[in-house]
């Protein structure tokens, strides 16, 4: 529109000078044309809002243009860019009044240029051009408003999505920390309590046994303190951080819990998340055995089956009804272990019956799955794998 205005202004001035030899009006026409060009250049500096300065500027531009049209009707078509300037600056009703006024001046100027001859096109064309310009402007404004509304809605949706993701991340982190605390600190504190209670019961009758209980509680306290410090830095479990990988961590855990440990299959490197999850599952399972099973022996088996890794924890304790555990009767341990396995796309199965011991199996798929029946993959993917060497209550060393 700015380019069109200056083009029309220059063409009107050239037309006037070509049609009218230098006369008394020529200096005025040239001066007013320069003044109108200078005023129009100031428009963008004042912005597009209907401020007092902007309204004063618009009134001055229209007044100068009207004087030019009165002196030289050739400048009438400069009104088209002024239509848009008025529509952008004024409220709708005031803008329509201005467009009507400018259109009337254009019609009068065209009739003046016709030298008294009447041509219907001179009366119809300017209003038609004004109507088209107004319609185009209104349509463009509606599209712009719709686009602004879409952008605002998009930004609001993005903020809501970001807030939702933050909430979900917070909840997931809370769940992770609750499982970490349950599988480490809570289980350690529970074991300490049991050991100290046992030491208190035999303190007078068997001081040596009481001291053993206290030393064991001290060892558990030391490891719990290390776990608590590790939580602060959000690092891997203590046993994994000490080096040696999952097998060494499970072997150390089994030694502390007086459990057997063995591996089966060709070992493969495991992601840190898988190692951490399996170690936490083993800690939670052994804590359940210690607190509830009254088992004579317990064995851990880590099996590499090609497309998955399976951890089995088998004990010869009193067992329980797994359907009751599914309903949450046994607290947070089993649900937390299931959640850990599920987060990695794995499964956790429990086989148990009252008086017949328990076998807990956690199966985690690996990144390169293999088809059923492939060598080294005798089991169906996702199926629980029982220990190759189950615990014999009469021969704990068999584990």
VOPAGU-2260 file (C-alpha; in pm, 1 decimal, decimal comma):
REM VOPAGU-2260
SITE   aa  ch    i         X         Y         Z
SITE  UNK   A    0       0,0       0,0       0,0
SITE  UNK   A    1     286,0     240,0      75,4
SITE  UNK   A    2     446,8     169,1    -261,0
SITE  UNK   A    3     110,6     207,1    -438,7
SITE  UNK   A    4      49,8     542,7    -268,7
SITE  UNK   A    5     383,8     691,0    -376,8
SITE  UNK   A    6     342,8     545,7    -726,5
SITE  UNK   A    7      -5,4     699,6    -764,8
SITE  UNK   A    8     114,2    1029,1    -615,7
SITE  UNK   A    9     409,2    1048,3    -856,1
SITE  UNK   A   10     195,9     948,0   -1156,9
SITE  UNK   A   11     -68,1    1210,4   -1067,9
SITE  UNK   A   12     198,0    1480,8   -1037,9
SITE  UNK   A   13     355,4    1384,4   -1372,4
SITE  UNK   A   14      12,9    1376,6   -1539,8
SITE  UNK   A   15     -70,4    1720,0   -1406,5
SITE  UNK   A   16     258,6    1871,8   -1523,9
SITE  UNK   A   17     220,1    1711,9   -1867,2
SITE  UNK   A   18    -138,7    1822,4   -1910,6
SITE  UNK   A   19     -95,6    2169,7   -1767,4
SITE  UNK   A   20     196,3    2389,9   -1864,0
SITE  UNK   A   21     370,7    2575,1   -1585,8
SITE  UNK   A   22     119,4    2806,9   -1430,2
SITE  UNK   A   23      17,1    2975,9   -1108,8
SITE  UNK   A   24     -98,2    2649,9    -948,7
SITE  UNK   A   25     208,9    2445,4   -1036,1
SITE  UNK   A   26     421,9    2556,5    -736,4
SITE  UNK   A   27     130,0    2486,0    -504,4
SITE  UNK   A   28      70,4    2145,2    -658,1
SITE  UNK   A   29     436,8    2049,9    -629,4
SITE  UNK   A   30     458,2    2182,0    -271,8
SITE  UNK   A   31     142,2    2005,2    -159,5
SITE  UNK   A   32     256,9    1681,4    -326,2
SITE  UNK   A   33     587,7    1697,8    -139,6
SITE  UNK   A   34     407,1    1779,7     185,4
SITE  UNK   A   35     166,8    1488,0     134,5
SITE  UNK   A   36     458,5    1252,1      62,7
SITE  UNK   A   37     641,5    1371,1     374,2
SITE  UNK   A   38     332,9    1333,4     590,7
SITE  UNK   A   39     267,6     985,6     457,8
SITE  UNK   A   40     622,9     881,1     542,6
SITE  UNK   A   41     558,3     973,9     908,1
SITE  UNK   A   42     259,8     737,0     930,1
SITE  UNK   A   43     442,4     412,7    1017,5
SITE  UNK   A   44     642,2     595,3    1284,3
SITE  UNK   A   45     320,7     680,7    1472,2
SITE  UNK   A   46     194,8     321,5    1473,1
SITE  UNK   A   47    -145,9     190,8    1371,5
SITE  UNK   A   48    -348,7     247,9    1688,7
SITE  UNK   A   49    -605,3     526,4    1707,1
SITE  UNK   A   50    -399,6     751,3    1932,9
SITE  UNK   A   51    -454,0    1131,5    1930,0
SITE  UNK   A   52    -128,8    1182,7    1737,2
SITE  UNK   A   53    -227,9     917,1    1483,4
SITE  UNK   A   54    -575,4    1070,9    1437,9
SITE  UNK   A   55    -424,9    1418,7    1395,5
SITE  UNK   A   56    -183,5    1282,5    1137,4
SITE  UNK   A   57    -462,4    1107,7     946,3
SITE  UNK   A   58    -676,3    1422,8     947,0
SITE  UNK   A   59    -384,9    1628,8     815,4
SITE  UNK   A   60    -309,3    1377,6     537,0
SITE  UNK   A   61    -675,5    1368,1     428,6
SITE  UNK   A   62    -701,8    1749,9     437,7
SITE  UNK   A   63    -388,5    1796,0     224,0
SITE  UNK   A   64    -512,7    1532,5     -21,0
SITE  UNK   A   65    -852,9    1704,7     -47,1
SITE  UNK   A   66    -685,8    2036,7    -124,7
SITE  UNK   A   67    -478,5    1864,7    -392,7
SITE  UNK   A   68    -789,8    1704,7    -543,6
SITE  UNK   A   69    -965,9    2040,7    -550,9
SITE  UNK   A   70    -666,1    2201,3    -724,2
SITE  UNK   A   71    -583,4    1900,2    -945,2
SITE  UNK   A   72    -842,9    1620,6    -984,8
SITE  UNK   A   73    -564,9    1394,5   -1117,3
SITE  UNK   A   74    -469,9    1316,8    -755,7
SITE  UNK   A   75    -808,6    1155,3    -684,3
SITE  UNK   A   76    -691,2     792,3    -716,3
SITE  UNK   A   77    -443,1     839,4    -433,0
SITE  UNK   A   78    -750,1     779,8    -219,2
SITE  UNK   A   79    -726,6     398,9    -258,3
SITE  UNK   A   80    -423,9     360,6     -26,9
SITE  UNK   A   81    -587,2     611,6     207,0
SITE  UNK   A   82    -888,7     377,1     229,7
SITE  UNK   A   83    -670,5     114,9     395,7
SITE  UNK   A   84    -500,6     371,1     618,3
SITE  UNK   A   85    -838,8     488,7     748,6
SITE  UNK   A   86    -970,9     133,2     788,9
SITE  UNK   A   87    -664,1      35,5     989,0
SITE  UNK   A   88    -667,9     343,7    1210,4
SITE  UNK   A   89   -1034,6     428,4    1280,3
SITE  UNK   A   90   -1318,8     231,2    1437,7
SITE  UNK   A   91   -1544,9      54,5    1179,6
SITE  UNK   A   92   -1818,0     320,1    1161,4
SITE  UNK   A   93   -1576,9     613,6    1149,0
SITE  UNK   A   94   -1370,1     431,8     886,5
SITE  UNK   A   95   -1680,0     378,4     667,7
SITE  UNK   A   96   -1764,1     749,9     696,1
SITE  UNK   A   97   -1409,6     838,6     587,6
SITE  UNK   A   98   -1423,3     591,7     296,1
SITE  UNK   A   99   -1755,3     742,1     184,7
SITE  UNK   A  100   -1612,1    1092,8     203,2
SITE  UNK   A  101   -1303,4     999,3       5,5
SITE  UNK   A  102   -1517,2     816,2    -252,2
SITE  UNK   A  103   -1734,9    1125,3    -298,0
SITE  UNK   A  104   -1425,6    1336,2    -363,9
SITE  UNK   A  105   -1302,9    1078,0    -617,7
SITE  UNK   A  106   -1639,6    1081,3    -800,2
SITE  UNK   A  107   -1640,2    1461,4    -803,9
SITE  UNK   A  108   -1283,3    1467,9    -934,2
SITE  UNK   A  109   -1366,0    1221,4   -1214,0
SITE  UNK   A  110   -1665,0    1426,1   -1319,5
SITE  UNK   A  111   -1443,2    1733,6   -1318,8
SITE  UNK   A  112   -1194,7    1556,4   -1544,2
SITE  UNK   A  113   -1481,5    1463,3   -1781,6
SITE  UNK   A  114   -1525,2    1838,6   -1856,3
SITE  UNK   A  115   -1902,4    1832,7   -1810,1
SITE  UNK   A  116   -1965,2    1508,2   -1998,3
SITE  UNK   A  117   -2151,5    1244,3   -1798,3
SITE  UNK   A  118   -2018,6     889,7   -1795,4
SITE  UNK   A  119   -2193,1     630,7   -1574,1
SITE  UNK   A  120   -1859,5     457,0   -1516,7
SITE  UNK   A  121   -1729,0     767,4   -1347,9
SITE  UNK   A  122   -2005,5     739,5   -1089,4
SITE  UNK   A  123   -2000,3     359,9   -1048,0
SITE  UNK   A  124   -1627,9     280,1   -1065,3
SITE  UNK   A  125   -1505,4     473,4    -757,7
SITE  UNK   A  126   -1770,5     328,0    -520,7
SITE  UNK   A  127   -1700,6     -18,6    -663,1
SITE  UNK   A  128   -1328,9      21,2    -600,8
SITE  UNK   A  129   -1399,1     150,0    -249,8
SITE  UNK   A  130   -1631,5    -144,6    -181,0
SITE  UNK   A  131   -1373,2    -394,0    -306,3
SITE  UNK   A  132   -1096,1    -233,1    -101,2
SITE  UNK   A  133   -1313,0    -235,2     210,2
SITE  UNK   A  134   -1418,8    -597,2     158,6
SITE  UNK   A  135   -1060,6    -709,3     106,3
SITE  UNK   A  136    -948,9    -525,4     418,0
SITE  UNK   A  137   -1230,6    -666,9     634,1
SITE  UNK   A  138   -1161,0   -1019,7     508,5
SITE  UNK   A  139    -789,3    -981,2     576,9
SITE  UNK   A  140    -861,5    -850,2     926,8
SITE  UNK   A  141   -1086,6   -1148,1    1000,8
SITE  UNK   A  142    -819,9   -1389,3     881,1
SITE  UNK   A  143    -562,4   -1208,4    1091,6
SITE  UNK   A  144    -787,6   -1219,7    1398,8
SITE  UNK   A  145    -850,0   -1589,9    1343,6
SITE  UNK   A  146    -477,5   -1649,5    1307,0
SITE  UNK   A  147    -406,5   -1456,7    1627,6
SITE  UNK   A  148    -672,0   -1661,7    1808,8
SITE  UNK   A  149    -514,2   -1983,9    1680,1
SITE  UNK   A  150    -170,3   -1869,1    1791,7
SITE  UNK   A  151    -302,7   -1777,6    2136,3
SITE  UNK   A  152    -478,5   -2115,4    2159,5
SITE  UNK   A  153    -161,9   -2293,0    2046,5
SITE  UNK   A  154      48,2   -2113,5    2306,2
SITE  UNK   A  155    -207,2   -2189,3    2576,9
SITE  UNK   A  156    -219,3   -2554,8    2471,9
SITE  UNK   A  157     159,3   -2569,1    2473,0
SITE  UNK   A  158     171,9   -2424,1    2824,1
SITE  UNK   A  159     -94,7   -2669,4    2943,5
SITE  UNK   A  160      92,2   -2958,5    2782,7
SITE  UNK   A  161     416,2   -2848,6    2944,5
SITE  UNK   A  162     241,0   -2821,6    3281,8
SITE  UNK   A  163      87,7   -3167,5    3232,8
SITE  UNK   A  164     425,6   -3315,1    3143,1
SITE  UNK   A  165     578,5   -3154,2    3449,8
SITE  UNK   A  166     303,7   -3298,5    3667,7
SITE  UNK   A  167     343,7   -3642,5    3512,6
SITE  UNK   A  168     718,6   -3621,1    3554,9
SITE  UNK   A  169     674,1   -3520,8    3918,5
SITE  UNK   A  170     434,6   -3808,9    3983,1
SITE  UNK   A  171     664,7   -4055,2    3807,8
SITE  UNK   A  172     959,4   -3930,0    4011,9
SITE  UNK   A  173     756,2   -3959,3    4332,0
SITE  UNK   A  174     663,9   -4315,6    4243,2
SITE  UNK   A  175    1024,8   -4397,7    4162,0
SITE  UNK   A  176    1147,7   -4250,4    4489,2
SITE  UNK   A  177     877,1   -4429,6    4686,4
SITE  UNK   A  178     985,5   -4759,7    4533,7
SITE  UNK   A  179    1351,4   -4678,7    4595,9
SITE  UNK   A  180    1282,8   -4590,2    4958,6
SITE  UNK   A  181    1065,0   -4897,4    5011,3
SITE  UNK   A  182    1319,5   -5133,0    4857,7
SITE  UNK   A  183    1617,6   -4989,3    5041,5
SITE  UNK   A  184    1570,1   -4756,4    5336,2
SITE  UNK   A  185    1236,4   -4892,3    5457,2
SITE  UNK   A  186    1350,0   -5254,0    5423,4
SITE  UNK   A  187    1677,8   -5170,6    5594,5
SITE  UNK   A  188    1503,8   -4998,3    5885,0
SITE  UNK   A  189    1264,9   -5292,6    5916,8
SITE  UNK   A  190    1556,4   -5535,1    5928,4
SITE  UNK   A  191    1734,1   -5322,5    6187,8
SITE  UNK   A  192    1423,1   -5317,4    6402,0
SITE  UNK   A  193    1387,6   -5694,9    6384,1
SITE  UNK   A  194    1754,0   -5750,9    6464,4
SITE  UNK   A  195    1753,6   -5509,2    6756,8
SITE  UNK   A  196    1437,0   -5665,3    6894,8
SITE  UNK   A  197    1599,5   -6008,0    6867,2
SITE  UNK   A  198    1911,9   -5876,6    7037,7
SITE  UNK   A  199    1701,7   -5732,2    7318,7
SITE  UNK   A  200    1527,8   -6066,5    7375,3
SITE  UNK   A  201    1853,9   -6262,2    7409,4
SITE  UNK   A  202    2063,0   -5987,1    7568,0
SITE  UNK   A  203    2079,6   -6150,7    7910,9
SITE  UNK   A  204    2062,3   -6517,4    7810,2
SITE  UNK   A  205    2295,2   -6518,3    7506,9
SITE  UNK   A  206    2514,0   -6207,8    7489,7
SITE  UNK   A  207    2713,0   -6345,9    7196,0
SITE  UNK   A  208    2399,2   -6384,4    6982,9
SITE  UNK   A  209    2284,5   -6038,0    7088,8
SITE  UNK   A  210    2617,5   -5890,8    6977,6
SITE  UNK   A  211    2588,1   -6070,1    6643,2
SITE  UNK   A  212    2242,8   -5920,2    6592,7
SITE  UNK   A  213    2371,9   -5574,4    6679,3
SITE  UNK   A  214    2668,5   -5606,9    6439,8
SITE  UNK   A  215    2436,7   -5720,0    6161,2
SITE  UNK   A  216    2206,9   -5425,4    6232,3
SITE  UNK   A  217    2510,1   -5196,3    6222,1
SITE  UNK   A  218    2608,5   -5334,2    5882,0
SITE  UNK   A  219    2255,4   -5279,3    5748,6
SITE  UNK   A  220    2258,9   -4926,8    5891,3
SITE  UNK   A  221    2584,6   -4852,7    5711,5
SITE  UNK   A  222    2445,1   -4967,2    5377,6
SITE  UNK   A  223    2119,9   -4778,3    5432,9
SITE  UNK   A  224    2318,1   -4463,2    5502,6
SITE  UNK   A  225    2510,9   -4514,2    5179,7
SITE  UNK   A  226    2183,8   -4557,6    4991,4
SITE  UNK   A  227    2044,8   -4239,6    5146,3
SITE  UNK   A  228    2351,6   -4045,7    5037,7
SITE  UNK   A  229    2319,5   -4195,3    4690,6
SITE  UNK   A  230    1958,0   -4074,4    4669,2
SITE  UNK   A  231    2080,0   -3719,9    4715,4
SITE  UNK   A  232    2289,5   -3749,4    4399,7
SITE  UNK   A  233    2034,0   -3968,9    4219,6
SITE  UNK   A  234    2295,9   -4223,4    4121,1
SITE  UNK   A  235    2281,6   -4596,8    4073,7
SITE  UNK   A  236    2229,4   -4838,0    4366,5
SITE  UNK   A  237    2527,8   -4873,1    4594,5
SITE  UNK   A  238    2606,4   -5229,7    4488,1
SITE  UNK   A  239    2614,4   -5128,2    4121,0
SITE  UNK   A  240    2810,6   -4810,4    4190,7
SITE  UNK   A  241    3081,5   -5015,8    4358,3
SITE  UNK   A  242    3160,2   -5178,3    4023,3
SITE  UNK   A  243    3134,9   -5529,8    3888,9
SITE  UNK   A  244    2793,1   -5502,6    3727,5
SITE  UNK   A  245    2467,4   -5674,1    3808,8
SITE  UNK   A  246    2611,2   -6020,8    3873,6
SITE  UNK   A  247    2855,3   -5895,7    4134,5
SITE  UNK   A  248    2584,0   -5683,8    4295,2
SITE  UNK   A  249    2346,0   -5980,7    4315,1
SITE  UNK   A  250    2623,3   -6203,5    4446,0
SITE  UNK   A  251    2704,8   -5950,9    4719,5
SITE  UNK   A  252    2336,1   -5912,5    4804,3
SITE  UNK   A  253    2293,7   -6291,2    4821,9
SITE  UNK   A  254    2592,9   -6321,0    5051,6
SITE  UNK   A  255    2449,6   -6061,2    5289,3
SITE  UNK   A  256    2112,2   -6236,9    5292,7
SITE  UNK   A  257    2261,7   -6588,8    5320,7
SITE  UNK   A  258    2106,4   -6682,7    4986,1
SITE  UNK   A  259    2241,1   -6887,3    4697,5
SITE  UNK   A  260    2320,1   -6729,0    4364,0
SITE  UNK   A  261    2388,4   -6864,6    4017,1
SITE  UNK   A  262    2379,5   -6750,2    3655,7
SITE  UNK   A  263    2256,9   -6932,9    3350,7
SITE  UNK   A  264    2334,1   -6861,3    2983,9
SITE  UNK   A  265    2588,6   -6641,1    2813,6
SITE  UNK   A  266    2607,8   -6304,4    2985,9
SITE  UNK   A  267    2539,5   -5995,2    2775,2
SITE  UNK   A  268    2581,9   -5626,2    2863,9
SITE  UNK   A  269    2266,0   -5488,2    3022,0
SITE  UNK   A  270    2147,8   -5125,6    3023,6
SITE  UNK   A  271    2190,4   -4942,8    3352,6
SITE  UNK   A  272    1813,4   -4911,6    3394,8
SITE  UNK   A  273    1769,6   -5288,6    3359,5
SITE  UNK   A  274    2050,4   -5361,0    3606,5
SITE  UNK   A  275    1912,1   -5114,8    3858,8
SITE  UNK   A  276    1556,1   -5248,5    3825,5
SITE  UNK   A  277    1659,8   -5613,9    3866,2
SITE  UNK   A  278    1875,4   -5532,9    4167,3
SITE  UNK   A  279    1588,4   -5341,3    4330,1
SITE  UNK   A  280    1350,0   -5629,4    4256,9
SITE  UNK   A  281    1595,8   -5871,5    4416,1
SITE  UNK   A  282    1630,1   -5649,0    4723,1
SITE  UNK   A  283    1254,1   -5620,7    4761,9
SITE  UNK   A  284    1199,7   -5992,7    4711,2
SITE  UNK   A  285    1466,9   -6090,8    4964,2
SITE  UNK   A  286    1324,2   -5842,0    5212,0
SITE  UNK   A  287     982,8   -6006,3    5173,2
SITE  UNK   A  288    1139,7   -6348,5    5225,5
SITE  UNK   A  289    1319,5   -6229,0    5537,6
SITE  UNK   A  290    1010,2   -6066,5    5688,4
SITE  UNK   A  291     730,6   -6299,7    5583,4
SITE  UNK   A  292     844,6   -6632,4    5439,1
SITE  UNK   A  293    1020,9   -6795,7    5739,1
SITE  UNK   A  294    1228,5   -6977,5    5477,0
SITE  UNK   A  295    1514,3   -7214,5    5546,7
SITE  UNK   A  296    1687,1   -7131,7    5219,1
SITE  UNK   A  297    1648,8   -6897,6    4924,0
SITE  UNK   A  298    1819,9   -6891,8    4585,1
SITE  UNK   A  299    1863,6   -6629,7    4313,8
SITE  UNK   A  300    1907,8   -6727,2    3949,5
SITE  UNK   A  301    1999,5   -6477,1    3677,0
SITE  UNK   A  302    1926,9   -6625,1    3332,6
SITE  UNK   A  303    2026,0   -6480,3    2994,5
SITE  UNK   A  304    1781,0   -6611,3    2736,2
SITE  UNK   A  305    1884,2   -6423,2    2425,9
SITE  UNK   A  306    1585,9   -6194,0    2388,7
SITE  UNK   A  307    1534,7   -6134,0    2758,3
SITE  UNK   A  308    1698,1   -6153,4    3096,8
SITE  UNK   A  309    1516,7   -6329,7    3380,0
SITE  UNK   A  310    1573,6   -6305,8    3753,3
SITE  UNK   A  311    1422,8   -6580,5    3969,0
SITE  UNK   A  312    1401,6   -6572,5    4347,5
SITE  UNK   A  313    1289,6   -6904,3    4497,0
SITE  UNK   A  314    1240,4   -6985,7    4865,3
SITE  UNK   A  315    1111,7   -7283,2    5064,4
SITE  UNK   A  316     910,5   -7072,3    5306,4
SITE  UNK   A  317     549,5   -7090,4    5412,5
SITE  UNK   A  318     418,8   -6943,6    5085,4
SITE  UNK   A  319      99,2   -6747,1    5037,5
SITE  UNK   A  320    -195,7   -6706,2    4805,8
SITE  UNK   A  321     -87,9   -6493,2    4504,5
SITE  UNK   A  322    -444,6   -6374,2    4442,8
SITE  UNK   A  323    -437,2   -6202,5    4779,9
SITE  UNK   A  324    -111,2   -6031,3    4687,1
SITE  UNK   A  325    -267,7   -5911,1    4363,3
SITE  UNK   A  326    -532,0   -5732,8    4567,6
SITE  UNK   A  327    -260,3   -5553,4    4763,1
SITE  UNK   A  328    -288,4   -5756,1    5085,1
SITE  UNK   A  329      89,2   -5785,0    5121,7
SITE  UNK   A  330     163,4   -5412,7    5105,8
SITE  UNK   A  331     375,3   -5215,9    4859,9
SITE  UNK   A  332     653,1   -5464,6    4779,9
SITE  UNK   A  333     499,6   -5668,1    4497,6
SITE  UNK   A  334     323,3   -5371,1    4330,4
SITE  UNK   A  335     650,9   -5177,2    4333,0
SITE  UNK   A  336     836,1   -5471,2    4175,9
SITE  UNK   A  337     566,5   -5510,8    3911,7
SITE  UNK   A  338     586,3   -5139,5    3835,5
SITE  UNK   A  339     963,3   -5160,3    3790,2
SITE  UNK   A  340     932,4   -5450,3    3547,3
SITE  UNK   A  341     643,3   -5288,7    3360,9
SITE  UNK   A  342     837,3   -4962,5    3311,4
SITE  UNK   A  343    1094,0   -5161,6    3112,7
SITE  UNK   A  344     834,6   -5358,7    2916,0
SITE  UNK   A  345     880,3   -5668,3    3129,7
SITE  UNK   A  346     664,9   -5885,9    3351,1
SITE  UNK   A  347     669,8   -6009,4    3707,5
SITE  UNK   A  348     509,0   -6343,8    3792,6
SITE  UNK   A  349     463,5   -6506,3    4130,6
SITE  UNK   A  350     406,0   -6878,4    4182,4
SITE  UNK   A  351     324,0   -6970,8    4537,9
SITE  UNK   A  352      85,2   -7164,9    4756,2
SITE  UNK   A  353      48,3   -7188,7    5134,5
SITE  UNK   A  354     314,2   -7424,9    5270,6
SITE  UNK   A  355     487,0   -7479,3    4934,0
SITE  UNK   A  356     731,2   -7189,6    4907,2
SITE  UNK   A  357     741,6   -6913,6    4649,8
SITE  UNK   A  358     904,8   -6852,3    4312,7
SITE  UNK   A  359     916,6   -6491,1    4193,8
SITE  UNK   A  360    1026,7   -6434,1    3832,8
SITE  UNK   A  361    1107,2   -6098,9    3671,6
SITE  UNK   A  362    1153,2   -6108,4    3292,9
SITE  UNK   A  363    1289,5   -5799,4    3113,1
SITE  UNK   A  364    1306,3   -5797,4    2730,9
SITE  UNK   A  365    1626,2   -5690,6    2560,6
SITE  UNK   A  366    1657,7   -5467,7    2256,2
SITE  UNK   A  367    1724,6   -5744,1    2001,0
SITE  UNK   A  368    1437,1   -5992,8    2033,3
SITE  UNK   A  369    1473,8   -6343,3    1892,5
SITE  UNK   A  370    1205,4   -6567,4    1751,8
SITE  UNK   A  371    1069,6   -6858,0    1957,3
SITE  UNK   A  372    1261,8   -7172,9    1877,0
SITE  UNK   A  373    1593,1   -6999,4    1801,0
SITE  UNK   A  374    1903,1   -7155,7    1959,4
SITE  UNK   A  375    1959,1   -7026,0    2305,1
SITE  UNK   A  376    1595,7   -6918,3    2337,3
SITE  UNK   A  377    1403,7   -7229,8    2446,8
SITE  UNK   A  378    1133,5   -7035,5    2621,3
SITE  UNK   A  379     850,9   -6825,2    2484,3
SITE  UNK   A  380     931,4   -6450,6    2512,1
SITE  UNK   A  381     779,0   -6307,2    2822,3
SITE  UNK   A  382     715,6   -6643,8    2989,6
SITE  UNK   A  383     836,6   -6689,4    3345,2
SITE  UNK   A  384    1136,8   -6914,4    3384,2
SITE  UNK   A  385    1170,7   -7126,7    3692,1
SITE  UNK   A  386    1514,3   -7177,4    3842,1
SITE  UNK   A  387    1719,8   -7447,7    3675,4
SITE  UNK   A  388    1820,1   -7569,5    4020,1
SITE  UNK   A  389    1531,4   -7509,6    4263,5
SITE  UNK   A  390    1596,3   -7488,1    4631,7
SITE  UNK   A  391    1594,4   -7811,9    4826,5
SITE  UNK   A  392    1489,2   -7736,5    5183,7
SITE  UNK   A  393    1687,0   -8036,3    5308,7
SITE  UNK   A  394    2000,2   -7936,6    5119,0
SITE  UNK   A  395    2041,5   -7558,1    5111,4
SITE  UNK   A  396    2384,2   -7596,3    4952,1
SITE  UNK   A  397    2216,3   -7720,6    4632,3
SITE  UNK   A  398    2150,9   -7358,1    4542,7
